Amino acid sequence: MAQLPWINVTPLTTAASPLVSPWIESLSCTQVVPGFAFVGGTSVHSIEGSFDGVNPDTDLTYAAPTSGTVITIMHPYFRWKTVQTVANATVSKVVLKCRA
């Protein structure tokens, strides 16, 4: 399991898509603030939750994240996911931080 902050700065290509963080345990951090910038192509971002840190939960879902907006985590585990379509990104930066 990963810990916060989680950071990605490698540009995402359509061939390498999706960008998926490891599962992050949320027991000590129930609110997360994502900061992200993607330039080029089309990217779709999401937060996925899990009760076991293995399988994504498809019943209890999160709204699409926006950079700098607090997300309350409802699962014991969560992860970041970006799907890059249409063209490669020239900038793909994500920082997930716990809200103190």
C-alpha positions as CSV (number, residue, x, y, z in Angstrom):
1,M,0.0,0.0,0.0
2,A,1.2,3.5,-0.8
3,Q,1.1,6.5,1.5
4,L,0.4,10.2,0.9
5,P,1.6,12.3,-0.7
6,W,1.5,10.3,-4.0
7,I,3.1,12.1,-6.9
8,N,3.3,11.5,-10.7
9,V,5.3,13.8,-13.0
10,T,5.7,11.5,-16.0
11,P,3.8,12.6,-19.2
12,L,1.1,10.0,-20.0
13,T,0.8,8.5,-23.4
14,T,-2.3,6.8,-24.8
15,A,-0.2,3.6,-25.0
16,A,0.7,3.8,-21.3
17,S,-2.9,4.7,-20.3
18,P,-4.4,4.4,-17.8
19,L,-2.3,6.0,-15.1
20,V,-3.3,4.3,-11.8
21,S,-1.8,5.0,-8.4
22,P,-1.3,2.1,-5.9
23,W,-4.1,1.6,-3.4
24,I,-3.7,4.2,-0.6
25,E,-4.9,3.3,2.9
26,S,-7.3,6.0,4.2
27,L,-7.5,5.1,7.9
28,S,-5.4,8.1,9.0
29,C,-6.5,10.4,6.2
30,T,-10.2,10.7,5.3
31,Q,-9.9,13.8,3.2
32,V,-7.6,14.2,0.2
33,V,-6.7,17.2,-1.9
34,P,-5.7,16.4,-5.5
35,G,-3.6,18.8,-7.4
36,F,-3.2,18.0,-11.1
37,A,-2.3,19.4,-14.5
38,F,-2.6,17.6,-17.8
39,V,-1.7,19.3,-21.1
40,G,-2.4,17.7,-24.5
41,G,-4.9,15.2,-25.7
42,T,-7.9,14.3,-23.6
43,S,-7.7,13.0,-20.0
44,V,-10.4,11.7,-17.8
45,H,-9.6,11.6,-14.0
46,S,-11.3,9.6,-11.3
47,I,-10.9,8.4,-7.7
48,E,-11.7,4.8,-7.1
49,G,-12.5,3.3,-3.7
50,S,-12.1,-0.2,-2.3
51,F,-13.1,-2.1,0.8
52,D,-10.2,-4.6,0.5
53,G,-7.4,-2.7,-1.3
54,V,-7.7,-5.1,-4.3
55,N,-11.0,-4.7,-6.0
56,P,-12.6,-1.3,-7.0
57,D,-16.1,-0.8,-5.5
58,T,-18.5,0.1,-8.3
59,D,-21.5,0.8,-6.0
60,L,-20.2,3.7,-3.9
61,T,-18.5,6.1,-6.3
62,Y,-16.9,9.6,-6.2
63,A,-17.6,12.7,-8.4
64,A,-14.9,13.5,-10.9
65,P,-12.1,15.3,-9.1
66,T,-11.1,18.9,-9.7
67,S,-7.7,20.2,-8.8
68,G,-7.5,21.8,-5.4
69,T,-10.9,20.6,-4.2
70,V,-11.2,18.5,-1.1
71,I,-12.5,14.9,-1.5
72,T,-14.0,13.0,1.5
73,I,-12.9,9.4,1.2
74,M,-15.6,6.9,2.1
75,H,-13.6,3.7,1.7
76,P,-10.7,2.1,3.7
77,Y,-8.6,2.3,0.4
78,F,-8.6,4.6,-2.6
79,R,-6.6,5.3,-5.7
80,W,-6.2,7.8,-8.5
81,K,-6.9,6.9,-12.1
82,T,-6.4,8.9,-15.3
83,V,-7.4,7.6,-18.7
84,Q,-5.6,9.4,-21.6
85,T,-7.4,9.3,-24.9
86,V,-7.1,10.9,-28.4
87,A,-3.5,12.1,-28.1
88,N,-0.5,11.9,-25.8
89,A,-0.2,14.4,-22.9
90,T,2.9,16.6,-22.8
91,V,2.4,17.4,-19.1
92,S,0.9,14.9,-16.6
93,K,1.3,16.0,-13.0
94,V,-0.6,14.7,-10.1
95,V,-0.1,15.3,-6.4
96,L,-2.5,13.7,-3.8
97,K,-2.1,15.1,-0.3
98,C,-3.9,14.5,2.9
99,R,-5.9,17.4,4.2
100,A,-4.7,18.3,7.7
